[in-house]
Amino acid sequence: MWDSPPPEILTFVLIRLPIKSIITCTAVSKTWKSIIQNTSFISIHLHHSKNKHPLLLFRLPPSEHRISNKELYALYCDNNNNPDLYEHTRFDFPQGGSFRVVGTCNGLVCFVMNFTDRFFFWNPLVRKLVTLPTPSVGLRTLRFYNPSIGFGFDSKTNDYKVVRIVSASESESSKVPKVEVYSLATAQWKVVAAVPPVGTAFADKCDPHAFVNGALHCVASKNNIDNEILNFVLVFDLGDEVFREIAMPKPLDNPENLVGVSVSAYRNSLALIQRGDSIGRVDIWVMKWYDVASSWTKMFSTLADQGGFLPRLIGFKKTGEVLLEMHRGHFVSRDLETKQIKDLRTIEDKSTFVDSYVETLVLLDKPNCADTY
């Protein structure tokens, strides 16, 4: 018979172990299991993990030898001391079918099955999957609709939320949309009172919302008081569950310039990306100080080559380096400040970048709503 170390000592040791080892430790005793599955331990582990080398999550291309119709994902280690990324681990998404990633946050990935109202939360490292209930506004109540969807974390309530902005149809732009929020803490959807400005249209409802500073951001447009179309960034605060707006840089607030514009998280602020064959270039605008519209600065611009090829911006690393897909699925990273370019030779061709990723124990404390596979 041996005495377990004091909880504070045990926590200090456990958070430094690999995730697989921590999961194994839940079988040591009821005390250890209780400590590891405690919400405070999971939060401490998350904070510790964010200080490690970041990871990058990619969806891998289907290979000929795979029999399963399950999507395959891989994590690559992003170590600035090594110019090459190297594969950390890979895993199948446990559900078969075709899915779109709504977003990632604190090691949790939110999926929606294409052309359905089926949502999932997934933590691949603890092998936990949550199937969300069917939203109240959707296929059961509307015949034609196209929701704009975002996913993020509400630090005020320590809760993960999905937000759906649902319009009945494109032809009914004057109709007030329904805004529905799912809370992991309550395991329920609810319709909130807040709505976007009347007549708000979205640049691309399939584009993921950028989660920054406790809020979701997407590119939208509306009519101003002079009945002129104005482009802006629509913001939904996950804590207060209200909408607000951020102005775009002047060259992008014209409706003719909304084509190919998307918003992304950039460090602790935002970036606007415009890419289009019609304009023949890729531009990146960075908001130097979050929520200060006057701080928008163009940081990158490149023209199509002689063959008409335009690099495809696929995302940003935590350091702020931009990831670009070049000819034939070749990946490079570029520092927007120093303009240094790194060749990322180890990523498989035709892989799709999802987001930066951090190893966490999120969902381990949800035995009643999360399925283990």
HELIX and SHEET records of a PDB file:
HELIX    1   1 PRO A    7  LEU A   14  1                                   8    
HELIX    2   2 ILE A   19  CYS A   25  1                                   7    
HELIX    3   3 LYS A   30  ILE A   36  1                                   7    
HELIX    4   4 THR A   39  SER A   49  1                                  11    
HELIX    5   5 LYS A  250  LEU A  252  5                                   3    
HELIX    6   6 PRO A  255  ASN A  257  5                                   3    
HELIX    7   7 ALA A  293  SER A  295  5                                   3    
HELIX    8   8 HIS A  327  GLY A  329  5                                   3    
SHEET    1   A 4 TYR A  86  GLY A  96  0                                        
SHEET    2   A 4 LYS A  70  CYS A  77 -1                                        
SHEET    3   A 4 LEU A  55  ARG A  59 -1                                        
SHEET    4   A 4 THR A 352  TYR A 357 -1                                        
SHEET    1   B 5 PHE A  99  CYS A 105  0                                        
SHEET    2   B 5 LEU A 108  MET A 113 -1                                        
SHEET    3   B 5 PHE A 119  ASN A 123 -1                                        
SHEET    4   B 5 LYS A 128  THR A 131 -1                                        
SHEET    5   B 5 ASP A 371  THR A 372 -1                                        
SHEET    1   C 4 SER A 148  ASP A 154  0                                        
SHEET    2   C 4 ASP A 159  VAL A 166 -1                                        
SHEET    3   C 4 LYS A 178  SER A 183 -1                                        
SHEET    4   C 4 GLN A 188  VAL A 191 -1                                        
SHEET    1   D 3 ALA A 201  PHE A 202  0                                        
SHEET    2   D 3 ALA A 215  ASN A 223 -1                                        
SHEET    3   D 3 ALA A 210  VAL A 212 -1                                        
SHEET    1   E 4 ALA A 201  PHE A 202  0                                        
SHEET    2   E 4 ALA A 215  ASN A 223 -1                                        
SHEET    3   E 4 ILE A 229  ASP A 237 -1                                        
SHEET    4   E 4 VAL A 242  ALA A 247 -1                                        
SHEET    1   F 4 VAL A 261  TYR A 266  0                                        
SHEET    2   F 4 SER A 269  GLY A 276 -1                                        
SHEET    3   F 4 ARG A 281  MET A 287 -1                                        
SHEET    4   F 4 TRP A 296  LEU A 303 -1                                        
SHEET    1   G 4 ARG A 312  PHE A 316  0                                        
SHEET    2   G 4 VAL A 322  GLU A 325 -1                                        
SHEET    3   G 4 PHE A 331  ARG A 334 -1                                        
SHEET    4   G 4 ILE A 341  LEU A 344 -1                                        
END                                                                             
